[in-house]
């Protein structure tokens, strides 16, 4: 009997194949139920914790119960041309209608309560009010409550002001309209085509229904097992909801890699790649930023669950299929392999120098583009093309009101400090449209007050970010800096709290992966695999920059957590593909796995919602790059193939 631990584990699984199958079936069924039930443990705020803006928002939320990190609704009214919107009667009528329609517990502010002409449009007949609904926290349930409040507010205003054109807009209504628009017939056809393409690709690659279903089953148990592990960790520390996007697609690509491996090297390459990937993700998990910790914990869980499934379930599934199902296809494999011959033999595909050089140059250029990445919510104009909320935004901009009003800032003024003086100081900051200290009771609580500051530019733009910085500087004098919160600081906190750690986190994770991989293979193979994985991760972020910031969508920014998730996915799948290829895996495994991942995310996620489109396109582009890289690797059996050391060092 072999003394190789991975072989012994596989032999044990084969001798107890029924028990192993039952265990993994229970993981899939019972673990799936537990994973769904445990989703509530995950933090659903999608905000960066720990920064000054987050602390200010927490204080505002605790004291006032609304606003803070949740962007307000913006009620827009266009009066008849003969109406003087500055008169007390007209302004008061609009303010009263907004207050009644907003409902109890809401905070509202407009021209009537402040006299600030920043609430008036340049056309002389358009006015707007900021509305913070009584219910609404920066989590999925709270955001849904604010979206529902938009409909109530719109209906109430139209009933109270029948002769006035009334619209309700805001960041959340714009996002809501993009979500409810739903995919059209053409998009549905594309989604169906991607799903069928995924199945066809797997059948062509693995030659049988069983061969095609095996990686899907491996991906399923890996996803469920990883989510259960992640939710267990979430009981002790904050884990973001973003992990539910990272886990399944990463598990699918890894499962195809593992299933395509020859039986003789599958276990060892799974252990080597799993050790390297787990080491890198474990390093990310210890950094003091919730998003980095979440990505690290999720990645670690995927590697652990995936390696366990590869060592135990994969041999059992392989025993049910013929050997040709799991080895490289021959010439007749429906175009997947072409004339490649076997996966191990001397008929392996030869690398092509020119395409490889072009691909490398493209990745390097995209990595350079990643340095220009701007993180934050996409600009308002890019969120949705039409709908009630977009009508309100268009009405505002047509009246000369800048879109920065959708993301106002809030300054928490402590007891004993003159709120009006704070507002006057904030109004002098360059880039501020208006600053007001409403005297209404809902803006004053236990001696404290909230000052609302409306910037001219949206906070994810360079000018908007400069305004936030200047405001904080202007309010930092005296004995203590005044807390500046609001929806406009969330993006800045993400940059300060997460992205400034990346220059330390990424090299540390790469070093951990290198050390783990070098201990099980060779230093040269470890350098090639880790450097390629790093380049893939950075290039994926660069692709997001080129496509969304510089391309036709012109979002101005990329949702902050998306590059983190996409980069982690690109790193993991590139690392696994490199290790599998060096271990003697078939050249077609990388392209097939990457293609399967791209088709899967397109089938599930393609649609009109901008943030989801950002994520889906990032996954798809990362998979495409890995497919191109995998197609130009040195074929197995070449002199570059490393010699694996005994995996007893790890197992």
C-alpha positions in Angstrom: 0.0 0.0 0.0 1.3 3.5 -0.8 2.7 5.6 2.0 1.6 8.8 0.3 -1.0 10.3 2.6 -3.2 11.6 -0.3 -3.3 8.2 -1.9 -4.1 6.6 1.4 -7.0 9.0 1.9 -8.2 8.3 -1.6 -8.0 4.5 -1.0 -9.8 4.9 2.3 -12.6 6.8 0.6 -12.9 4.1 -2.1 -13.1 1.4 0.5 -15.9 3.3 2.3 -17.4 4.9 -0.7 -21.0 4.5 0.5 -20.3 6.1 3.8 -18.3 8.9 2.1 -21.1 9.5 -0.3 -23.7 9.7 2.5 -21.5 12.1 4.5 -21.2 14.5 1.6 -24.8 14.2 0.7 -25.7 15.2 4.3 -23.3 18.1 4.0 -25.1 19.2 0.8 -28.6 18.9 2.2 -28.3 19.6 5.9 -25.4 22.0 5.4 -27.4 23.8 2.7 -30.3 24.3 5.1 -28.0 25.5 7.8 -26.2 27.9 5.4 -29.5 29.5 4.3 -30.6 29.8 7.9 -27.3 31.3 8.9 -27.2 34.1 6.3 -28.5 36.5 9.0 -25.2 36.2 10.8 -23.4 38.0 8.0 -23.1 41.7 8.1 -25.3 43.2 5.4 -24.3 46.8 5.6 -21.7 46.8 2.8 -20.0 49.6 4.6 -16.4 49.8 5.9 -16.3 49.7 9.7 -13.7 51.4 11.9 -13.2 54.7 10.1 -14.2 58.1 11.4 -17.2 58.3 9.1 -18.4 54.9 10.3 -18.1 56.0 13.9 -20.0 59.2 13.2 -22.7 57.4 11.3 -23.1 54.9 14.2 -23.5 57.9 16.7 -26.1 59.5 14.4 -28.0 56.3 13.9 -28.0 55.5 17.7 -29.2 59.0 18.6 -31.6 59.9 15.8 -32.6 56.5 14.4 -32.2 57.3 10.7 -30.0 58.9 8.1 -26.3 58.5 8.7 -25.0 55.9 6.2 -28.3 55.6 4.4 -28.7 58.2 1.6 -31.9 60.2 2.0 -34.8 60.4 -0.5 -35.0 63.6 -2.5 -38.5 65.0 -3.2 -38.5 67.3 -6.3 -41.3 69.6 -7.1 -41.7 71.8 -10.2 -44.3 74.5 -9.7 -46.2 76.3 -12.5 -44.2 79.1 -14.1 -46.1 81.9 -12.5 -45.4 80.6 -8.9 -42.9 82.4 -6.7 -41.3 79.4 -4.8 -39.6 81.8 -2.4 -42.8 83.0 -0.7 -43.5 81.7 2.7 -46.9 80.3 1.5 -45.5 78.2 -1.4 -42.4 77.1 0.5 -44.4 76.2 3.6 -47.0 74.3 1.6 -44.3 72.2 0.0 -42.6 71.6 3.4 -45.8 70.6 5.1 -46.7 68.2 2.2 -43.3 66.6 2.5 -43.5 66.3 6.3 -46.9 64.6 6.2 -46.1 62.3 3.3 -42.8 61.3 5.0 -44.6 59.9 8.0 -43.7 59.8 11.7 -40.1 59.7 12.8 -38.8 61.1 9.5 -36.4 64.1 9.3 -37.0 66.5 6.5 -35.3 69.7 5.4 -36.1 72.2 2.6 -36.1 75.9 1.8 -38.9 76.6 4.2 -37.0 75.6 7.3 -33.6 77.1 6.4 -34.1 79.9 3.9 -31.1 78.5 2.0 -31.5 79.0 -1.8 -29.4 75.9 -2.4 -32.7 74.1 -2.1 -34.0 76.0 -5.2 -33.4 75.2 -8.8 -31.9 77.8 -11.2 -35.1 77.7 -13.3 -37.0 79.6 -10.6 -39.7 77.0 -10.1 -38.1 73.8 -9.0 -37.5 73.0 -5.4 -36.4 69.9 -3.5 -36.3 68.6 0.0 -34.2 65.9 1.7 -36.2 63.2 3.4 -34.7 60.7 5.9 -37.5 58.2 6.5 -38.2 57.1 10.1 -37.0 53.5 9.4 -33.9 52.6 7.6 -30.5 51.2 8.6 -27.5 50.4 6.4 -28.5 46.7 6.0 -30.6 44.9 3.4 -33.8 45.2 5.5 -33.2 48.8 6.3 -32.5 49.7 2.7 -35.6 47.9 1.5 -37.6 50.0 4.0 -36.3 53.2 2.6 -37.0 52.0 -1.0 -40.6 51.3 0.0 -40.8 54.7 1.7 -40.0 56.3 -1.7 -43.2 55.0 -3.2 -45.3 56.2 -0.2 -43.6 59.6 -0.3 -44.3 59.9 -4.1 -47.9 59.0 -3.7 -48.5 61.3 -0.8 -46.9 64.3 -2.5 -48.8 63.8 -5.7 -52.1 63.6 -3.7 -51.3 66.8 -1.6 -49.9 68.8 -4.6 -52.1 67.8 -7.6 -51.1 70.9 -9.6 -47.4 70.5 -9.1 -45.1 68.0 -10.9 -43.6 65.9 -8.2 -40.9 63.3 -8.4 -38.9 61.3 -5.8 -35.4 60.3 -6.4 -32.3 59.3 -4.5 -29.5 56.7 -4.6 -31.7 53.9 -3.2 -34.7 54.6 -5.5 -32.4 54.6 -8.5 -30.9 51.3 -7.5 -34.3 49.9 -6.8 -35.6 50.9 -10.2 -32.6 49.2 -11.9 -33.3 46.0 -9.9 -37.1 45.9 -10.6 -36.7 46.7 -14.2 -35.7 43.1 -14.8 -33.9 41.6 -17.8 -35.7 41.9 -21.1 -36.4 39.0 -23.5 -33.0 39.4 -25.2 -31.2 39.2 -21.9 -33.2 36.3 -20.7 -32.3 34.5 -23.9 -28.6 35.2 -23.3 -28.9 33.9 -19.7 -30.5 30.7 -21.0 -27.8 30.4 -23.6 -25.1 30.8 -21.0 -26.7 28.1 -18.8 -27.0 25.7 -21.7 -23.5 26.6 -22.8 -22.1 25.7 -19.4 -23.7 22.2 -19.5 -22.6 21.7 -23.1 -19.0 22.7 -22.3 -18.8 20.3 -19.4 -20.3 17.4 -21.4 -17.9 18.1 -24.3 -14.9 18.3 -21.9 -15.8 15.2 -19.8 -17.6 13.2 -22.4 -20.6 12.0 -20.4 -23.4 13.3 -18.3 -21.8 11.8 -15.2 -18.5 13.5 -16.0 -20.3 16.8 -16.5 -22.3 16.6 -13.3 -19.4 15.5 -11.1 -17.7 19.0 -11.0 -21.1 20.6 -10.4 -21.6 18.3 -7.4 -18.1 19.0 -6.1 -18.8 22.7 -6.5 -22.0 22.3 -4.6 -20.6 20.5 -1.6 -17.6 22.9 -1.5 -19.9 26.0 -1.6 -22.2 24.6 1.2 -19.3 23.5 3.3 -17.5 26.8 2.9 -20.6 28.9 3.7 -21.2 26.8 6.9 -17.6 27.4 8.0 -17.9 31.1 7.2 -21.1 31.5 9.1 -19.6 29.8 12.1 -16.8 32.3 12.1 -19.3 35.1 11.7 -20.6 34.2 15.2 -17.3 35.6 16.6 -16.3 38.4 14.3 -17.9 40.6 11.6 -18.1 38.9 8.2 -19.6 40.8 5.3 -22.4 39.5 3.1 -20.1 39.8 0.1 -18.8 36.3 0.7 -22.0 34.8 -0.8 -20.8 36.1 -4.2 -17.2 34.9 -3.9 -17.8 31.4 -2.6 -19.9 29.6 -5.3 -18.1 30.8 -8.4 -14.7 30.1 -6.9 -15.8 26.7 -5.8 -17.1 25.9 -9.4 -13.8 26.8 -11.1 -11.7 24.9 -8.5 -14.0 21.9 -8.9 -13.5 21.7 -12.6 -9.7 22.0 -12.2 -9.7 19.2 -9.7 -12.0 16.9 -11.6 -9.9 17.3 -14.8 -6.7 16.2 -12.9 -5.3 12.7 -13.6 -5.9 10.4 -10.6 -2.2 10.0 -10.0 -1.6 13.7 -9.3 -5.0 15.0 -8.3 -4.5 14.6 -4.6 -1.1 16.0 -4.4 -1.9 19.1 -6.5 -5.1 19.6 -4.5 -3.0 19.6 -1.3 -0.3 21.9 -2.7 -2.8 24.4 -4.2 -5.0 24.2 -1.1 -2.1 24.9 1.2 -0.9 27.9 -0.8 -4.4 29.4 -1.2 -5.4 28.8 2.4 -2.1 30.4 3.6 -2.7 33.5 1.5 -6.3 33.8 2.6 -5.5 33.2 6.2 -3.1 36.2 6.1 -5.9 38.4 4.7 -8.2 37.2 7.4 -6.0 38.7 10.2 -6.0 42.2 8.8 -8.1 44.7 10.7 -10.6 45.6 8.0 -13.9 43.8 7.7 -13.9 43.4 3.9 -10.4 42.0 3.9 -11.2 39.7 6.8 -14.4 38.5 5.0 -12.6 37.8 1.8 -9.8 36.0 3.6 -12.2 33.9 5.7 -14.3 33.0 2.7 -11.3 32.0 0.6 -9.8 29.9 3.4 -13.1 28.1 3.8 -13.3 27.4 0.1 -9.8 26.0 0.0 -10.4 23.8 3.0 -13.8 22.5 1.9 -12.6 22.1 -1.7 -9.5 20.2 -0.8 -11.5 17.9 1.5 -13.9 17.1 -1.3 -11.1 16.6 -3.8 -9.4 14.0 -1.5 -12.5 12.1 -0.6 -15.5 12.7 -2.8 -13.7 13.0 -6.1 -12.2 9.5 -6.0 -15.6 8.1 -5.2 -17.2 9.9 -8.2 -14.3 8.9 -10.3 -14.8 5.2 -9.5 -18.3 5.6 -11.0 -17.0 6.9 -14.3 -14.7 5.4 -16.8 -11.1 6.5 -16.8 -11.4 8.4 -20.0 -13.9 10.6 -18.4 -11.3 12.1 -16.1 -8.2 12.1 -18.3 -7.5 14.4 -21.2 -9.7 14.0 -24.2 -8.3 12.7 -27.4 -8.6 14.3 -30.8 -12.3 13.6 -31.1 -13.3 15.5 -28.0 -15.6 17.7 -30.0 -13.1 20.5 -30.4 -12.2 20.9 -26.8 -8.7 19.5 -27.2 -8.2 19.6 -30.9 -5.2 17.6 -31.8 -3.7 17.8 -28.3 -3.5 14.1 -27.6 -3.4 12.9 -24.1 -3.0 15.1 -21.0 0.2 13.5 -19.9 1.9 12.3 -23.0 4.3 13.8 -25.4 1.4 14.9 -27.6 0.7 17.8 -25.3 -0.1 21.2 -26.7 2.9 23.3 -27.5 3.0 26.9 -26.2 2.7 29.6 -28.8 5.1 32.4 -28.2 3.4 35.3 -30.0 -0.1 34.9 -28.4 1.5 34.3 -25.0 3.5 37.5 -25.4 0.4 39.5 -26.5 -1.6 38.1 -23.6 1.2 38.9 -21.1 1.4 42.5 -22.4 -2.4 42.9 -22.1 -2.3 41.7 -18.5 0.5 44.1 -17.7 -1.3 47.0 -19.3 -4.5 46.2 -17.4 -2.4 46.0 -14.2 -1.3 49.5 -14.9 -4.9 50.6 -15.4 -5.7 49.2 -12.0 -3.7 52.1 -10.5 -6.4 54.4 -11.8 -9.2 52.5 -10.1 -11.6 54.8 -8.3 -13.7 52.9 -5.7 -17.2 54.0 -4.6 -20.8 53.9 -5.6 -21.3 54.4 -9.3 -22.4 57.9 -10.2 -26.1 58.5 -10.2 -26.6 58.9 -13.9 -25.2 55.4 -14.5 -27.5 53.5 -12.0 -30.5 53.3 -14.2 -31.6 54.5 -17.7 -35.3 55.2 -16.9 -38.0 55.0 -14.3 -39.6 57.2 -11.7 -36.4 57.8 -9.8 -34.5 58.7 -13.0 -37.3 61.1 -13.9 -36.6 62.9 -10.6 -32.9 63.0 -11.2 -33.4 64.4 -14.7 -35.7 67.0 -13.3 -33.1 68.1 -10.7 -30.3 68.3 -13.2 -32.4 70.1 -15.8 -33.1 72.8 -13.1 -29.4 73.2 -12.5 -29.3 71.3 -9.2 -26.0 69.3 -9.0 -26.3 65.5 -8.4 -24.2 65.8 -5.2 -27.5 66.5 -3.3 -28.2 62.7 -3.5 -25.3 62.0 -1.0 -25.4 64.8 1.6 -23.1 64.8 4.6 -24.2 65.1 8.3 -22.3 66.7 11.1 -23.2 65.7 14.6 -22.9 68.8 16.8 -22.5 68.0 20.5 -24.4 69.8 23.3 -23.0 73.2 24.1 -21.9 73.9 20.5 -23.6 76.4 18.3 -25.1 74.4 15.3 -25.7 77.5 13.3 -22.1 78.5 13.6 -21.0 75.1 12.5 -23.3 75.3 9.5 -21.8 78.7 8.6 -18.3 77.4 8.8 -19.2 74.4 6.6 -20.9 76.5 4.0 -17.6 78.3 3.3 -15.9 75.1 2.4 -15.1 74.9 -1.4 -17.4 72.5 -3.2 -20.3 72.8 -0.6 -23.6 73.8 -2.2 -25.3 74.5 1.2 -25.0 73.8 4.9 -28.0 74.2 7.2 -28.8 73.6 10.9 -32.6 72.9 10.9 -34.3 74.0 14.1 -37.1 71.4 13.9 -37.3 69.0 16.8 -36.4 65.9 14.8 -33.0 67.5 14.1 -32.3 68.2 17.8 -31.9 65.5 20.4 -30.7 65.6 24.0 -28.9 68.9 23.4 -27.1 67.7 20.3 -28.0 68.8 16.7 -27.4 67.5 13.2 -26.1 69.9 10.5 -26.8 68.8 6.9 -24.1 69.6 4.3 -24.9 69.2 0.6 -21.9 68.9 -1.7 -22.0 70.0 -5.3 -20.3 66.8 -6.6 -20.9 63.2 -5.8 -18.5 61.8 -3.2 -16.9 59.1 -5.5 -15.6 61.8 -7.9 -12.3 63.5 -7.3 -14.0 66.8 -6.6 -16.4 65.2 -4.2 -13.7 63.5 -2.3 -11.8 66.8 -2.0 -14.9 68.4 -0.6 -15.2 65.7 2.1 -11.5 66.2 3.0 -11.8 69.9 3.1 -15.0 69.8 5.3 -13.3 67.5 7.8 -10.3 69.8 7.9 -12.5 72.9 8.4 -14.4 71.2 11.3 -11.3 69.8 13.0 -10.4 73.0 14.9 -11.0 73.6 18.5 -10.8 71.0 21.3 -12.1 68.1 19.1 -13.0 67.4 15.5 -16.7 67.3 14.9 -17.9 63.9 13.6 -18.7 64.1 9.9 -21.0 61.3 8.7 -23.7 60.7 6.1 -23.9 58.6 3.0 -21.2 60.7 1.4 -18.4 59.4 3.6 -18.9 55.7 3.2 -16.8 55.5 0.1 -14.0 57.5 1.6 -14.0 55.2 4.6 -13.7 52.2 2.3 -10.6 53.8 0.7 -9.0 54.8 4.0 -9.9 51.6 5.9 -9.4 48.9 3.3 -7.5 50.0 0.2 -4.7 51.6 2.1 -4.0 48.2 3.7 -3.7 46.5 0.4 0.0 47.4 -0.1 0.7 45.5 3.0 -1.9 42.7 2.8 -1.2 41.6 -0.8 2.5 41.1 -0.4 2.0 39.3 2.9 -0.6 37.0 1.4 1.6 36.3 -1.7 4.6 35.5 0.6 2.5 33.1 2.6 1.3 31.4 -0.6 4.9 31.1 -1.9 6.3 29.6 1.3 3.5 27.0 1.5 3.8 26.1 -2.2 7.6 26.0 -2.2 7.5 23.6 0.7 5.5 21.2 -1.3 6.9 21.7 -4.9 9.9 23.8 -5.9 10.8 27.4 -5.5 10.6 28.0 -9.2 7.1 26.6 -9.6 6.0 28.6 -6.5 7.3 31.8 -8.0 5.6 31.2 -11.3 2.3 30.3 -9.8 2.1 33.1 -7.2 3.4 35.8 -9.5 0.9 34.8 -12.2 -1.9 34.8 -9.6 -1.0 38.3 -8.4 -0.9 39.6 -12.0 -4.3 38.0 -12.7 -5.8 39.7 -9.6 -4.5 43.1 -10.4 -5.4 42.8 -14.1 -9.0 42.0 -13.2 -9.2 45.3 -11.2 -7.7 47.0 -14.2 -10.3 45.5 -16.5 -13.0 46.9 -14.3 -11.4 50.3 -14.6 -11.2 50.2 -18.4 -14.7 48.8 -18.9 -16.7 50.7 -16.4 -14.8 54.0 -15.6 -13.3 54.6 -19.0 -15.8 52.7 -21.1 -19.3 53.5 -22.4 -21.0 52.8 -19.0 -19.0 55.8 -17.6 -19.8 54.9 -14.0 -17.1 57.2 -12.6 -16.3 54.6 -9.9 -16.5 50.9 -9.2 -18.4 49.7 -6.2 -15.7 49.4 -3.5 -16.1 45.8 -2.5 -16.3 44.5 -6.1 -12.6 44.7 -6.9 -11.8 42.9 -3.7 -14.0 40.0 -4.5 -13.0 39.8 -8.1 -9.3 40.1 -7.3 -9.6 37.3 -4.7 -11.4 35.1 -7.2 -8.8 35.8 -9.9 -5.9 35.0 -7.5 -7.4 31.7 -6.3 -8.4 30.3 -9.7 -5.1 31.3 -11.3 -3.1 29.8 -8.5 -5.0 26.5 -8.6 -4.8 26.3 -12.4 -1.0 26.9 -12.3 -0.5 24.2 -9.7 -2.8 21.8 -11.5 -1.0 22.4 -14.8 2.4 22.0 -13.4 1.4 18.8 -11.7 0.6 17.2 -15.1 -3.0 18.3 -15.6 -4.4 18.6 -19.1 -3.8 21.8 -20.9 -7.5 22.2 -21.6 -8.5 22.1 -17.9 -7.8 25.8 -17.3 -9.8 27.1 -20.2 -12.7 24.8 -19.6 -12.8 25.7 -15.9 -12.6 29.4 -16.6 -15.2 29.1 -19.3 -17.5 27.3 -16.9 -17.1 30.0 -14.3 -17.7 32.8 -16.8 -20.8 31.1 -18.2 -22.2 30.4 -14.7 -21.9 34.0 -13.5 -23.4 35.3 -16.7 -26.3 32.9 -16.5 -27.1 33.9 -13.0 -26.1 37.5 -12.8 -26.5 39.3 -16.2 -29.1 42.0 -16.0 -29.8 45.7 -15.7 -28.6 46.2 -12.1 -25.3 48.1 -12.3 -23.6 46.8 -9.1 -24.4 43.2 -10.0 -23.2 43.9 -13.6 -20.0 45.2 -12.2 -19.4 42.0 -10.2 -20.5 39.6 -13.0 -18.3 41.3 -15.6 -15.4 41.2 -13.2 -15.8 37.5 -12.6 -16.2 36.9 -16.3 -13.1 38.9 -17.3 -11.0 37.3 -14.6 -12.1 33.9 -15.9 -11.4 34.9 -19.5 -7.8 36.0 -18.6 -7.2 32.8 -16.8 -8.5 30.8 -19.8 -6.1 32.6 -22.1 -3.2 32.1 -19.6 -4.1 28.4 -19.2 -4.1 27.9 -23.0 -0.5 29.0 -23.3 1.1 27.1 -20.4 4.0 24.8 -21.0 2.5 21.4 -21.6 2.7 18.7 -18.9 5.7 16.5 -19.3 8.0 19.3 -20.3 11.3 19.8 -18.5 9.7 22.7 -16.6 7.4 20.4 -14.7 8.3 20.5 -11.0 8.8 17.5 -8.8 6.4 17.3 -5.9 7.6 16.5 -2.5 5.7 14.3 -0.2 2.5 15.8 1.0 3.1 14.2 4.3 4.7 17.5 5.4 1.2 19.0 5.3 -1.3 16.2 5.7 
